[in-house]
């Protein structure tokens, strides 16, 4: 890839159902000289942790840099 990225993932339950979660990713590119900051949250992500948010962020960053 034409860029480096670093970030933090997470999930947050919003009901007593274990599959009711929001997932999120916050990060930035070009670690030594930050260029772009990104934040993605997906509501009601069916218990898949942060996978959906990371995939969306990856698609956005790929489109921006490529």
PDBQT receptor file of N, H, CA, C and O in Angstrom, charges set to zero:
ATOM      1  N   UNK A   1       0.829  -1.196   0.000  1.00  0.00    +0.000 N 
ATOM      2  CA  UNK A   1       0.000   0.000   0.000  1.00  0.00    +0.000 C 
ATOM      3  C   UNK A   1       0.870   1.255   0.000  1.00  0.00    +0.000 C 
ATOM      4  O   UNK A   1       2.061   1.208   0.309  1.00  0.00    +0.000 OA
ATOM      5  N   UNK A   2       0.258   2.351  -0.346  1.00  0.00    +0.000 N 
ATOM      6  H   UNK A   2      -0.709   2.389  -0.597  1.00  0.00    +0.000 HD
ATOM      7  CA  UNK A   2       0.983   3.615  -0.448  1.00  0.00    +0.000 C 
ATOM      8  C   UNK A   2       0.947   4.420   0.849  1.00  0.00    +0.000 C 
ATOM      9  O   UNK A   2       1.349   5.583   0.864  1.00  0.00    +0.000 OA
ATOM     10  N   UNK A   3       0.475   3.819   1.928  1.00  0.00    +0.000 N 
ATOM     11  H   UNK A   3       0.149   2.874   1.916  1.00  0.00    +0.000 HD
ATOM     12  CA  UNK A   3       0.376   4.539   3.195  1.00  0.00    +0.000 C 
ATOM     13  C   UNK A   3       0.472   3.564   4.364  1.00  0.00    +0.000 C 
ATOM     14  O   UNK A   3       0.257   2.362   4.207  1.00  0.00    +0.000 OA
ATOM     15  N   UNK A   4       0.797   4.102   5.541  1.00  0.00    +0.000 N 
ATOM     16  H   UNK A   4       0.972   5.078   5.669  1.00  0.00    +0.000 HD
ATOM     17  CA  UNK A   4       0.750   3.343   6.790  1.00  0.00    +0.000 C 
ATOM     18  C   UNK A   4      -0.425   3.869   7.590  1.00  0.00    +0.000 C 
ATOM     19  O   UNK A   4      -0.780   5.042   7.478  1.00  0.00    +0.000 OA
ATOM     20  N   UNK A   5      -1.029   3.015   8.393  1.00  0.00    +0.000 N 
ATOM     21  H   UNK A   5      -0.740   2.062   8.484  1.00  0.00    +0.000 HD
ATOM     22  CA  UNK A   5      -2.138   3.444   9.240  1.00  0.00    +0.000 C 
ATOM     23  C   UNK A   5      -1.967   2.850  10.632  1.00  0.00    +0.000 C 
ATOM     24  O   UNK A   5      -1.445   1.747  10.798  1.00  0.00    +0.000 OA
ATOM     25  N   UNK A   6      -2.414   3.600  11.618  1.00  0.00    +0.000 N 
ATOM     26  H   UNK A   6      -2.838   4.496  11.484  1.00  0.00    +0.000 HD
ATOM     27  CA  UNK A   6      -2.425   3.126  12.998  1.00  0.00    +0.000 C 
ATOM     28  C   UNK A   6      -3.762   3.532  13.592  1.00  0.00    +0.000 C 
ATOM     29  O   UNK A   6      -4.340   4.542  13.191  1.00  0.00    +0.000 OA
ATOM     30  N   UNK A   7      -4.256   2.755  14.539  1.00  0.00    +0.000 N 
ATOM     31  H   UNK A   7      -3.787   1.934  14.865  1.00  0.00    +0.000 HD
ATOM     32  CA  UNK A   7      -5.544   3.118  15.105  1.00  0.00    +0.000 C 
ATOM     33  C   UNK A   7      -5.943   2.233  16.253  1.00  0.00    +0.000 C 
ATOM     34  O   UNK A   7      -5.181   1.381  16.709  1.00  0.00    +0.000 OA
ATOM     35  N   UNK A   8      -7.150   2.454  16.709  1.00  0.00    +0.000 N 
ATOM     36  H   UNK A   8      -7.769   3.147  16.339  1.00  0.00    +0.000 HD
ATOM     37  CA  UNK A   8      -7.733   1.722  17.827  1.00  0.00    +0.000 C 
ATOM     38  C   UNK A   8      -9.126   1.269  17.440  1.00  0.00    +0.000 C 
ATOM     39  O   UNK A   8      -9.909   2.040  16.886  1.00  0.00    +0.000 OA
ATOM     40  N   UNK A   9      -9.429   0.024  17.733  1.00  0.00    +0.000 N 
ATOM     41  H   UNK A   9      -8.793  -0.602  18.183  1.00  0.00    +0.000 HD
ATOM     42  CA  UNK A   9     -10.755  -0.528  17.459  1.00  0.00    +0.000 C 
ATOM     43  C   UNK A   9     -11.497  -0.735  18.769  1.00  0.00    +0.000 C 
ATOM     44  O   UNK A   9     -10.908  -0.713  19.850  1.00  0.00    +0.000 OA
ATOM     45  N   UNK A  10     -12.787  -0.936  18.647  1.00  0.00    +0.000 N 
ATOM     46  H   UNK A  10     -13.265  -0.954  17.769  1.00  0.00    +0.000 HD
ATOM     47  CA  UNK A  10     -13.558  -1.241  19.842  1.00  0.00    +0.000 C 
ATOM     48  C   UNK A  10     -14.992  -1.561  19.514  1.00  0.00    +0.000 C 
ATOM     49  O   UNK A  10     -15.435  -1.433  18.373  1.00  0.00    +0.000 OA
ATOM     50  N   UNK A  11     -15.707  -1.978  20.533  1.00  0.00    +0.000 N 
ATOM     51  H   UNK A  11     -15.346  -2.082  21.460  1.00  0.00    +0.000 HD
ATOM     52  CA  UNK A  11     -17.129  -2.245  20.409  1.00  0.00    +0.000 C 
ATOM     53  C   UNK A  11     -17.808  -1.846  21.711  1.00  0.00    +0.000 C 
ATOM     54  O   UNK A  11     -17.179  -1.801  22.769  1.00  0.00    +0.000 OA
ATOM     55  N   UNK A  12     -19.099  -1.557  21.615  1.00  0.00    +0.000 N 
ATOM     56  H   UNK A  12     -19.609  -1.593  20.756  1.00  0.00    +0.000 HD
ATOM     57  CA  UNK A  12     -19.869  -1.167  22.795  1.00  0.00    +0.000 C 
ATOM     58  C   UNK A  12     -21.244  -1.810  22.718  1.00  0.00    +0.000 C 
ATOM     59  O   UNK A  12     -21.972  -1.615  21.745  1.00  0.00    +0.000 OA
ATOM     60  N   UNK A  13     -21.595  -2.569  23.733  1.00  0.00    +0.000 N 
ATOM     61  H   UNK A  13     -21.003  -2.727  24.524  1.00  0.00    +0.000 HD
ATOM     62  CA  UNK A  13     -22.929  -3.167  23.792  1.00  0.00    +0.000 C 
ATOM     63  C   UNK A  13     -23.935  -2.088  24.159  1.00  0.00    +0.000 C 
ATOM     64  O   UNK A  13     -23.652  -1.216  24.980  1.00  0.00    +0.000 OA
ATOM     65  N   UNK A  14     -25.120  -2.153  23.541  1.00  0.00    +0.000 N 
ATOM     66  H   UNK A  14     -25.350  -2.862  22.873  1.00  0.00    +0.000 HD
ATOM     67  CA  UNK A  14     -26.138  -1.157  23.863  1.00  0.00    +0.000 C 
ATOM     68  C   UNK A  14     -27.449  -1.773  24.324  1.00  0.00    +0.000 C 
ATOM     69  O   UNK A  14     -28.445  -1.065  24.475  1.00  0.00    +0.000 OA
ATOM     70  N   UNK A  15     -27.462  -3.084  24.551  1.00  0.00    +0.000 N 
ATOM     71  H   UNK A  15     -26.652  -3.658  24.429  1.00  0.00    +0.000 HD
ATOM     72  CA  UNK A  15     -28.630  -3.730  25.135  1.00  0.00    +0.000 C 
ATOM     73  C   UNK A  15     -28.177  -5.016  25.816  1.00  0.00    +0.000 C 
ATOM     74  O   UNK A  15     -26.990  -5.343  25.804  1.00  0.00    +0.000 OA
ATOM     75  N   UNK A  16     -29.101  -5.733  26.398  1.00  0.00    +0.000 N 
ATOM     76  H   UNK A  16     -30.065  -5.468  26.407  1.00  0.00    +0.000 HD
ATOM     77  CA  UNK A  16     -28.740  -6.970  27.086  1.00  0.00    +0.000 C 
ATOM     78  C   UNK A  16     -28.466  -8.115  26.111  1.00  0.00    +0.000 C 
ATOM     79  O   UNK A  16     -27.969  -9.163  26.524  1.00  0.00    +0.000 OA
ATOM     80  N   UNK A  17     -28.775  -7.937  24.846  1.00  0.00    +0.000 N 
ATOM     81  H   UNK A  17     -29.179  -7.086  24.511  1.00  0.00    +0.000 HD
ATOM     82  CA  UNK A  17     -28.491  -8.950  23.841  1.00  0.00    +0.000 C 
ATOM     83  C   UNK A  17     -27.009  -8.890  23.456  1.00  0.00    +0.000 C 
ATOM     84  O   UNK A  17     -26.484  -7.815  23.163  1.00  0.00    +0.000 OA
ATOM     85  N   UNK A  18     -26.352 -10.027  23.457  1.00  0.00    +0.000 N 
ATOM     86  H   UNK A  18     -26.778 -10.899  23.695  1.00  0.00    +0.000 HD
ATOM     87  CA  UNK A  18     -24.912 -10.032  23.169  1.00  0.00    +0.000 C 
ATOM     88  C   UNK A  18     -24.601  -9.680  21.722  1.00  0.00    +0.000 C 
ATOM     89  O   UNK A  18     -23.460  -9.345  21.405  1.00  0.00    +0.000 OA
ATOM     90  N   UNK A  19     -25.582  -9.748  20.847  1.00  0.00    +0.000 N 
ATOM     91  H   UNK A  19     -26.509 -10.020  21.104  1.00  0.00    +0.000 HD
ATOM     92  CA  UNK A  19     -25.323  -9.401  19.454  1.00  0.00    +0.000 C 
ATOM     93  C   UNK A  19     -25.735  -7.964  19.126  1.00  0.00    +0.000 C 
ATOM     94  O   UNK A  19     -25.786  -7.587  17.955  1.00  0.00    +0.000 OA
ATOM     95  N   UNK A  20     -26.023  -7.177  20.133  1.00  0.00    +0.000 N 
ATOM     96  H   UNK A  20     -25.982  -7.483  21.084  1.00  0.00    +0.000 HD
ATOM     97  CA  UNK A  20     -26.391  -5.775  19.932  1.00  0.00    +0.000 C 
ATOM     98  C   UNK A  20     -25.200  -4.888  20.306  1.00  0.00    +0.000 C 
ATOM     99  O   UNK A  20     -25.072  -4.460  21.453  1.00  0.00    +0.000 OA
ATOM    100  N   UNK A  21     -24.342  -4.622  19.339  1.00  0.00    +0.000 N 
ATOM    101  H   UNK A  21     -24.446  -4.971  18.407  1.00  0.00    +0.000 HD
ATOM    102  CA  UNK A  21     -23.151  -3.824  19.602  1.00  0.00    +0.000 C 
ATOM    103  C   UNK A  21     -22.958  -2.768  18.530  1.00  0.00    +0.000 C 
ATOM    104  O   UNK A  21     -23.436  -2.899  17.403  1.00  0.00    +0.000 OA
ATOM    105  N   UNK A  22     -22.253  -1.727  18.908  1.00  0.00    +0.000 N 
ATOM    106  H   UNK A  22     -21.865  -1.620  19.823  1.00  0.00    +0.000 HD
ATOM    107  CA  UNK A  22     -21.753  -0.742  17.959  1.00  0.00    +0.000 C 
ATOM    108  C   UNK A  22     -20.261  -1.035  17.824  1.00  0.00    +0.000 C 
ATOM    109  O   UNK A  22     -19.604  -1.377  18.807  1.00  0.00    +0.000 OA
ATOM    110  N   UNK A  23     -19.729  -0.903  16.621  1.00  0.00    +0.000 N 
ATOM    111  H   UNK A  23     -20.262  -0.625  15.823  1.00  0.00    +0.000 HD
ATOM    112  CA  UNK A  23     -18.291  -1.087  16.464  1.00  0.00    +0.000 C 
ATOM    113  C   UNK A  23     -17.680   0.210  15.972  1.00  0.00    +0.000 C 
ATOM    114  O   UNK A  23     -18.337   1.006  15.301  1.00  0.00    +0.000 OA
ATOM    115  N   UNK A  24     -16.413   0.413  16.313  1.00  0.00    +0.000 N 
ATOM    116  H   UNK A  24     -15.879  -0.234  16.858  1.00  0.00    +0.000 HD
ATOM    117  CA  UNK A  24     -15.765   1.660  15.913  1.00  0.00    +0.000 C 
ATOM    118  C   UNK A  24     -14.289   1.459  15.623  1.00  0.00    +0.000 C 
ATOM    119  O   UNK A  24     -13.654   0.515  16.093  1.00  0.00    +0.000 OA
ATOM    120  N   UNK A  25     -13.771   2.382  14.833  1.00  0.00    +0.000 N 
ATOM    121  H   UNK A  25     -14.286   3.149  14.451  1.00  0.00    +0.000 HD
ATOM    122  CA  UNK A  25     -12.350   2.447  14.533  1.00  0.00    +0.000 C 
ATOM    123  C   UNK A  25     -11.967   3.915  14.462  1.00  0.00    +0.000 C 
ATOM    124  O   UNK A  25     -12.647   4.704  13.805  1.00  0.00    +0.000 OA
ATOM    125  N   UNK A  26     -10.897   4.281  15.124  1.00  0.00    +0.000 N 
ATOM    126  H   UNK A  26     -10.345   3.640  15.657  1.00  0.00    +0.000 HD
ATOM    127  CA  UNK A  26     -10.335   5.630  15.044  1.00  0.00    +0.000 C 
ATOM    128  C   UNK A  26      -8.854   5.468  14.730  1.00  0.00    +0.000 C 
ATOM    129  O   UNK A  26      -8.163   4.657  15.346  1.00  0.00    +0.000 OA
ATOM    130  N   UNK A  27      -8.376   6.246  13.770  1.00  0.00    +0.000 N 
ATOM    131  H   UNK A  27      -8.937   6.906  13.269  1.00  0.00    +0.000 HD
ATOM    132  CA  UNK A  27      -6.985   6.099  13.411  1.00  0.00    +0.000 C 
ATOM    133  C   UNK A  27      -6.447   7.262  12.608  1.00  0.00    +0.000 C 
ATOM    134  O   UNK A  27      -7.129   8.261  12.377  1.00  0.00    +0.000 OA
ATOM    135  N   UNK A  28      -5.209   7.102  12.191  1.00  0.00    +0.000 N 
ATOM    136  H   UNK A  28      -4.656   6.290  12.378  1.00  0.00    +0.000 HD
ATOM    137  CA  UNK A  28      -4.566   8.124  11.376  1.00  0.00    +0.000 C 
ATOM    138  C   UNK A  28      -3.566   7.442  10.449  1.00  0.00    +0.000 C 
ATOM    139  O   UNK A  28      -3.175   6.296  10.675  1.00  0.00    +0.000 OA
ATOM    140  N   UNK A  29      -3.159   8.154   9.413  1.00  0.00    +0.000 N 
ATOM    141  H   UNK A  29      -3.476   9.084   9.229  1.00  0.00    +0.000 HD
ATOM    142  CA  UNK A  29      -2.242   7.590   8.433  1.00  0.00    +0.000 C 
ATOM    143  C   UNK A  29      -0.885   8.255   8.529  1.00  0.00    +0.000 C 
ATOM    144  O   UNK A  29      -0.727   9.324   9.118  1.00  0.00    +0.000 OA
ATOM    145  N   UNK A  30       0.089   7.586   7.929  1.00  0.00    +0.000 N 
ATOM    146  H   UNK A  30      -0.039   6.718   7.451  1.00  0.00    +0.000 HD
ATOM    147  CA  UNK A  30       1.472   8.066   7.897  1.00  0.00    +0.000 C 
ATOM    148  C   UNK A  30       1.953   8.412   9.302  1.00  0.00    +0.000 C 
ATOM    149  O   UNK A  30       2.068   9.579   9.678  1.00  0.00    +0.000 OA
ATOM    150  N   UNK A  31       2.222   7.381  10.046  1.00  0.00    +0.000 N 
ATOM    151  H   UNK A  31       2.129   6.433   9.741  1.00  0.00    +0.000 HD
ATOM    152  CA  UNK A  31       2.472   7.434  11.481  1.00  0.00    +0.000 C 
ATOM    153  C   UNK A  31       3.550   8.447  11.872  1.00  0.00    +0.000 C 
ATOM    154  O   UNK A  31       3.368   9.185  12.841  1.00  0.00    +0.000 OA
ATOM    155  N   UNK A  32       4.656   8.498  11.149  1.00  0.00    +0.000 N 
ATOM    156  H   UNK A  32       4.804   7.898  10.362  1.00  0.00    +0.000 HD
ATOM    157  CA  UNK A  32       5.745   9.405  11.509  1.00  0.00    +0.000 C 
ATOM    158  C   UNK A  32       5.432  10.866  11.207  1.00  0.00    +0.000 C 
ATOM    159  O   UNK A  32       5.988  11.764  11.839  1.00  0.00    +0.000 OA
ATOM    160  N   UNK A  33       4.557  11.107  10.256  1.00  0.00    +0.000 N 
ATOM    161  H   UNK A  33       4.105  10.378   9.743  1.00  0.00    +0.000 HD
ATOM    162  CA  UNK A  33       4.157  12.462   9.869  1.00  0.00    +0.000 C 
ATOM    163  C   UNK A  33       2.669  12.424   9.539  1.00  0.00    +0.000 C 
ATOM    164  O   UNK A  33       2.306  12.400   8.363  1.00  0.00    +0.000 OA
ATOM    165  N   UNK A  34       1.794  12.417  10.555  1.00  0.00    +0.000 N 
ATOM    166  H   UNK A  34       2.088  12.437  11.510  1.00  0.00    +0.000 HD
ATOM    167  CA  UNK A  34       0.363  12.210  10.334  1.00  0.00    +0.000 C 
ATOM    168  C   UNK A  34      -0.215  13.108   9.241  1.00  0.00    +0.000 C 
ATOM    169  O   UNK A  34       0.061  14.305   9.158  1.00  0.00    +0.000 OA
ATOM    170  N   UNK A  35      -1.031  12.463   8.410  1.00  0.00    +0.000 N 
ATOM    171  H   UNK A  35      -1.255  11.491   8.477  1.00  0.00    +0.000 HD
ATOM    172  CA  UNK A  35      -1.582  13.124   7.237  1.00  0.00    +0.000 C 
ATOM    173  C   UNK A  35      -3.098  13.217   7.287  1.00  0.00    +0.000 C 
ATOM    174  O   UNK A  35      -3.668  14.256   6.953  1.00  0.00    +0.000 OA
ATOM    175  N   UNK A  36      -3.756  12.139   7.701  1.00  0.00    +0.000 N 
ATOM    176  H   UNK A  36      -3.293  11.296   7.972  1.00  0.00    +0.000 HD
ATOM    177  CA  UNK A  36      -5.208  12.060   7.652  1.00  0.00    +0.000 C 
ATOM    178  C   UNK A  36      -5.704  11.343   8.904  1.00  0.00    +0.000 C 
ATOM    179  O   UNK A  36      -5.098  10.368   9.349  1.00  0.00    +0.000 OA
ATOM    180  N   UNK A  37      -6.800  11.825   9.465  1.00  0.00    +0.000 N 
ATOM    181  H   UNK A  37      -7.293  12.617   9.103  1.00  0.00    +0.000 HD
ATOM    182  CA  UNK A  37      -7.424  11.204  10.633  1.00  0.00    +0.000 C 
ATOM    183  C   UNK A  37      -8.776  10.659  10.203  1.00  0.00    +0.000 C 
ATOM    184  O   UNK A  37      -9.478  11.295   9.417  1.00  0.00    +0.000 OA
ATOM    185  N   UNK A  38      -9.149   9.484  10.711  1.00  0.00    +0.000 N 
ATOM    186  H   UNK A  38      -8.578   8.967  11.349  1.00  0.00    +0.000 HD
ATOM    187  CA  UNK A  38     -10.420   8.882  10.335  1.00  0.00    +0.000 C 
ATOM    188  C   UNK A  38     -11.106   8.304  11.569  1.00  0.00    +0.000 C 
ATOM    189  O   UNK A  38     -10.454   7.788  12.478  1.00  0.00    +0.000 OA
ATOM    190  N   UNK A  39     -12.420   8.399  11.582  1.00  0.00    +0.000 N 
ATOM    191  H   UNK A  39     -12.949   8.818  10.845  1.00  0.00    +0.000 HD
ATOM    192  CA  UNK A  39     -13.227   7.815  12.645  1.00  0.00    +0.000 C 
ATOM    193  C   UNK A  39     -14.459   7.188  12.002  1.00  0.00    +0.000 C 
ATOM    194  O   UNK A  39     -15.175   7.851  11.250  1.00  0.00    +0.000 OA
ATOM    195  N   UNK A  40     -14.709   5.907  12.297  1.00  0.00    +0.000 N 
ATOM    196  H   UNK A  40     -14.128   5.369  12.908  1.00  0.00    +0.000 HD
ATOM    197  CA  UNK A  40     -15.854   5.201  11.734  1.00  0.00    +0.000 C 
ATOM    198  C   UNK A  40     -16.585   4.506  12.868  1.00  0.00    +0.000 C 
ATOM    199  O   UNK A  40     -15.960   3.842  13.695  1.00  0.00    +0.000 OA
ATOM    200  N   UNK A  41     -17.907   4.652  12.915  1.00  0.00    +0.000 N 
ATOM    201  H   UNK A  41     -18.415   5.192  12.243  1.00  0.00    +0.000 HD
ATOM    202  CA  UNK A  41     -18.733   3.892  13.857  1.00  0.00    +0.000 C 
ATOM    203  C   UNK A  41     -19.868   3.251  13.078  1.00  0.00    +0.000 C 
ATOM    204  O   UNK A  41     -20.507   3.891  12.243  1.00  0.00    +0.000 OA
ATOM    205  N   UNK A  42     -20.107   1.983  13.362  1.00  0.00    +0.000 N 
ATOM    206  H   UNK A  42     -19.588   1.463  14.040  1.00  0.00    +0.000 HD
ATOM    207  CA  UNK A  42     -21.240   1.294  12.756  1.00  0.00    +0.000 C 
ATOM    208  C   UNK A  42     -22.186   0.900  13.880  1.00  0.00    +0.000 C 
ATOM    209  O   UNK A  42     -21.793   0.234  14.838  1.00  0.00    +0.000 OA
ATOM    210  N   UNK A  43     -23.416   1.313  13.750  1.00  0.00    +0.000 N 
ATOM    211  H   UNK A  43     -23.736   1.853  12.972  1.00  0.00    +0.000 HD
ATOM    212  CA  UNK A  43     -24.407   1.024  14.785  1.00  0.00    +0.000 C 
ATOM    213  C   UNK A  43     -25.049  -0.331  14.536  1.00  0.00    +0.000 C 
ATOM    214  O   UNK A  43     -25.304  -0.701  13.390  1.00  0.00    +0.000 OA
ATOM    215  N   UNK A  44     -25.308  -1.061  15.595  1.00  0.00    +0.000 N 
ATOM    216  H   UNK A  44     -25.101  -0.760  16.526  1.00  0.00    +0.000 HD
ATOM    217  CA  UNK A  44     -25.968  -2.350  15.489  1.00  0.00    +0.000 C 
ATOM    218  C   UNK A  44     -25.192  -3.328  14.632  1.00  0.00    +0.000 C 
ATOM    219  O   UNK A  44     -25.730  -3.864  13.663  1.00  0.00    +0.000 OA
ATOM    220  N   UNK A  45     -23.942  -3.567  14.973  1.00  0.00    +0.000 N 
ATOM    221  H   UNK A  45     -23.506  -3.131  15.761  1.00  0.00    +0.000 HD
ATOM    222  CA  UNK A  45     -23.040  -4.360  14.134  1.00  0.00    +0.000 C 
ATOM    223  C   UNK A  45     -23.106  -5.854  14.403  1.00  0.00    +0.000 C 
ATOM    224  O   UNK A  45     -22.102  -6.542  14.222  1.00  0.00    +0.000 OA
ATOM    225  N   UNK A  46     -24.206  -6.363  14.811  1.00  0.00    +0.000 N 
ATOM    226  H   UNK A  46     -25.022  -5.804  14.958  1.00  0.00    +0.000 HD
ATOM    227  CA  UNK A  46     -24.493  -7.792  14.996  1.00  0.00    +0.000 C 
ATOM    228  C   UNK A  46     -23.407  -8.594  15.705  1.00  0.00    +0.000 C 
ATOM    229  O   UNK A  46     -23.148  -9.744  15.350  1.00  0.00    +0.000 OA
ATOM    230  N   UNK A  47     -22.783  -7.999  16.692  1.00  0.00    +0.000 N 
ATOM    231  H   UNK A  47     -22.993  -7.065  16.981  1.00  0.00    +0.000 HD
ATOM    232  CA  UNK A  47     -21.812  -8.734  17.496  1.00  0.00    +0.000 C 
ATOM    233  C   UNK A  47     -20.489  -9.015  16.817  1.00  0.00    +0.000 C 
ATOM    234  O   UNK A  47     -19.704  -9.820  17.319  1.00  0.00    +0.000 OA
ATOM    235  N   UNK A  48     -20.217  -8.377  15.691  1.00  0.00    +0.000 N 
ATOM    236  H   UNK A  48     -20.854  -7.723  15.283  1.00  0.00    +0.000 HD
ATOM    237  CA  UNK A  48     -18.993  -8.695  14.939  1.00  0.00    +0.000 C 
ATOM    238  C   UNK A  48     -17.798  -7.887  15.398  1.00  0.00    +0.000 C 
ATOM    239  O   UNK A  48     -16.830  -7.754  14.649  1.00  0.00    +0.000 OA
ATOM    240  N   UNK A  49     -17.831  -7.349  16.591  1.00  0.00    +0.000 N 
ATOM    241  H   UNK A  49     -18.618  -7.457  17.199  1.00  0.00    +0.000 HD
ATOM    242  CA  UNK A  49     -16.746  -6.555  17.128  1.00  0.00    +0.000 C 
ATOM    243  C   UNK A  49     -16.501  -5.356  16.240  1.00  0.00    +0.000 C 
ATOM    244  O   UNK A  49     -17.452  -4.702  15.811  1.00  0.00    +0.000 OA
ATOM    245  N   UNK A  50     -15.252  -5.057  15.956  1.00  0.00    +0.000 N 
ATOM    246  H   UNK A  50     -14.480  -5.588  16.304  1.00  0.00    +0.000 HD
ATOM    247  CA  UNK A  50     -14.936  -3.849  15.195  1.00  0.00    +0.000 C 
ATOM    248  C   UNK A  50     -14.654  -4.140  13.724  1.00  0.00    +0.000 C 
ATOM    249  O   UNK A  50     -14.233  -3.245  12.991  1.00  0.00    +0.000 OA
ATOM    250  N   UNK A  51     -14.876  -5.360  13.286  1.00  0.00    +0.000 N 
ATOM    251  H   UNK A  51     -15.217  -6.087  13.882  1.00  0.00    +0.000 HD
ATOM    252  CA  UNK A  51     -14.536  -5.759  11.928  1.00  0.00    +0.000 C 
ATOM    253  C   UNK A  51     -15.164  -4.908  10.841  1.00  0.00    +0.000 C 
ATOM    254  O   UNK A  51     -14.494  -4.552   9.872  1.00  0.00    +0.000 OA
ATOM    255  N   UNK A  52     -16.438  -4.578  10.985  1.00  0.00    +0.000 N 
ATOM    256  H   UNK A  52     -16.983  -4.868  11.772  1.00  0.00    +0.000 HD
ATOM    257  CA  UNK A  52     -17.108  -3.776   9.961  1.00  0.00    +0.000 C 
ATOM    258  C   UNK A  52     -16.532  -2.372   9.895  1.00  0.00    +0.000 C 
ATOM    259  O   UNK A  52     -16.323  -1.841   8.804  1.00  0.00    +0.000 OA
ATOM    260  N   UNK A  53     -16.275  -1.771  11.035  1.00  0.00    +0.000 N 
ATOM    261  H   UNK A  53     -16.445  -2.202  11.921  1.00  0.00    +0.000 HD
ATOM    262  CA  UNK A  53     -15.729  -0.414  11.049  1.00  0.00    +0.000 C 
ATOM    263  C   UNK A  53     -14.334  -0.377  10.438  1.00  0.00    +0.000 C 
ATOM    264  O   UNK A  53     -13.998   0.564   9.719  1.00  0.00    +0.000 OA
ATOM    265  N   UNK A  54     -13.525  -1.384  10.715  1.00  0.00    +0.000 N 
ATOM    266  H   UNK A  54     -13.798  -2.149  11.299  1.00  0.00    +0.000 HD
ATOM    267  CA  UNK A  54     -12.169  -1.452  10.150  1.00  0.00    +0.000 C 
ATOM    268  C   UNK A  54     -12.245  -1.606   8.634  1.00  0.00    +0.000 C 
ATOM    269  O   UNK A  54     -11.493  -0.957   7.907  1.00  0.00    +0.000 OA
ATOM    270  N   UNK A  55     -13.140  -2.455   8.154  1.00  0.00    +0.000 N 
ATOM    271  H   UNK A  55     -13.751  -2.982   8.744  1.00  0.00    +0.000 HD
ATOM    272  CA  UNK A  55     -13.283  -2.660   6.711  1.00  0.00    +0.000 C 
ATOM    273  C   UNK A  55     -13.712  -1.375   6.010  1.00  0.00    +0.000 C 
ATOM    274  O   UNK A  55     -13.200  -1.052   4.938  1.00  0.00    +0.000 OA
ATOM    275  N   UNK A  56     -14.642  -0.645   6.606  1.00  0.00    +0.000 N 
ATOM    276  H   UNK A  56     -15.058  -0.907   7.476  1.00  0.00    +0.000 HD
ATOM    277  CA  UNK A  56     -15.100   0.615   6.024  1.00  0.00    +0.000 C 
ATOM    278  C   UNK A  56     -13.966   1.632   6.005  1.00  0.00    +0.000 C 
ATOM    279  O   UNK A  56     -13.753   2.308   4.998  1.00  0.00    +0.000 OA
ATOM    280  N   UNK A  57     -13.241   1.742   7.108  1.00  0.00    +0.000 N 
ATOM    281  H   UNK A  57     -13.414   1.193   7.926  1.00  0.00    +0.000 HD
ATOM    282  CA  UNK A  57     -12.107   2.668   7.159  1.00  0.00    +0.000 C 
ATOM    283  C   UNK A  57     -11.069   2.303   6.111  1.00  0.00    +0.000 C 
ATOM    284  O   UNK A  57     -10.521   3.184   5.447  1.00  0.00    +0.000 OA
ATOM    285  N   UNK A  58     -10.796   1.026   5.956  1.00  0.00    +0.000 N 
ATOM    286  H   UNK A  58     -11.240   0.310   6.495  1.00  0.00    +0.000 HD
ATOM    287  CA  UNK A  58      -9.839   0.577   4.952  1.00  0.00    +0.000 C 
ATOM    288  C   UNK A  58     -10.269   0.960   3.544  1.00  0.00    +0.000 C 
ATOM    289  O   UNK A  58      -9.449   1.402   2.739  1.00  0.00    +0.000 OA
ATOM    290  N   UNK A  59     -11.549   0.793   3.247  1.00  0.00    +0.000 N 
ATOM    291  H   UNK A  59     -12.215   0.434   3.901  1.00  0.00    +0.000 HD
ATOM    292  CA  UNK A  59     -12.064   1.176   1.923  1.00  0.00    +0.000 C 
ATOM    293  C   UNK A  59     -11.915   2.671   1.677  1.00  0.00    +0.000 C 
ATOM    294  O   UNK A  59     -11.531   3.089   0.585  1.00  0.00    +0.000 OA
ATOM    295  N   UNK A  60     -12.218   3.470   2.688  1.00  0.00    +0.000 N 
ATOM    296  H   UNK A  60     -12.530   3.130   3.575  1.00  0.00    +0.000 HD
ATOM    297  CA  UNK A  60     -12.099   4.927   2.550  1.00  0.00    +0.000 C 
ATOM    298  C   UNK A  60     -10.649   5.335   2.352  1.00  0.00    +0.000 C 
ATOM    299  O   UNK A  60     -10.346   6.132   1.464  1.00  0.00    +0.000 OA
ATOM    300  N   UNK A  61      -9.746   4.797   3.173  1.00  0.00    +0.000 N 
ATOM    301  H   UNK A  61      -9.993   4.150   3.894  1.00  0.00    +0.000 HD
ATOM    302  CA  UNK A  61      -8.332   5.139   3.057  1.00  0.00    +0.000 C 
ATOM    303  C   UNK A  61      -7.740   4.684   1.720  1.00  0.00    +0.000 C 
ATOM    304  O   UNK A  61      -6.957   5.405   1.102  1.00  0.00    +0.000 OA
ATOM    305  N   UNK A  62      -8.125   3.477   1.281  1.00  0.00    +0.000 N 
ATOM    306  H   UNK A  62      -8.761   2.891   1.784  1.00  0.00    +0.000 HD
ATOM    307  CA  UNK A  62      -7.645   3.007  -0.023  1.00  0.00    +0.000 C 
ATOM    308  C   UNK A  62      -8.100   3.927  -1.143  1.00  0.00    +0.000 C 
ATOM    309  O   UNK A  62      -7.321   4.246  -2.042  1.00  0.00    +0.000 OA
ATOM    310  N   UNK A  63      -9.362   4.357  -1.094  1.00  0.00    +0.000 N 
ATOM    311  H   UNK A  63      -9.994   4.098  -0.364  1.00  0.00    +0.000 HD
ATOM    312  CA  UNK A  63      -9.879   5.260  -2.135  1.00  0.00    +0.000 C 
ATOM    313  C   UNK A  63      -9.156   6.603  -2.100  1.00  0.00    +0.000 C 
ATOM    314  O   UNK A  63      -8.884   7.186  -3.149  1.00  0.00    +0.000 OA
ATOM    315  N   UNK A  64      -8.847   7.094  -0.914  1.00  0.00    +0.000 N 
ATOM    316  H   UNK A  64      -9.069   6.621  -0.061  1.00  0.00    +0.000 HD
ATOM    317  CA  UNK A  64      -8.175   8.383  -0.784  1.00  0.00    +0.000 C 
ATOM    318  C   UNK A  64      -6.735   8.332  -1.323  1.00  0.00    +0.000 C 
ATOM    319  O   UNK A  64      -6.307   9.221  -2.060  1.00  0.00    +0.000 OA
ATOM    320  N   UNK A  65      -6.004   7.288  -0.946  1.00  0.00    +0.000 N 
ATOM    321  H   UNK A  65      -6.352   6.566  -0.348  1.00  0.00    +0.000 HD
ATOM    322  CA  UNK A  65      -4.596   7.211  -1.308  1.00  0.00    +0.000 C 
ATOM    323  C   UNK A  65      -4.323   6.577  -2.670  1.00  0.00    +0.000 C 
ATOM    324  O   UNK A  65      -3.254   6.785  -3.245  1.00  0.00    +0.000 OA
ATOM    325  N   UNK A  66      -5.258   5.823  -3.177  1.00  0.00    +0.000 N 
ATOM    326  H   UNK A  66      -6.126   5.654  -2.710  1.00  0.00    +0.000 HD
ATOM    327  CA  UNK A  66      -5.036   5.169  -4.462  1.00  0.00    +0.000 C 
ATOM    328  C   UNK A  66      -5.962   5.782  -5.464  1.00  0.00    +0.000 C 
ATOM    329  O   UNK A  66      -5.956   5.389  -6.631  1.00  0.00    +0.000 OA
TER     330      UNK A  66
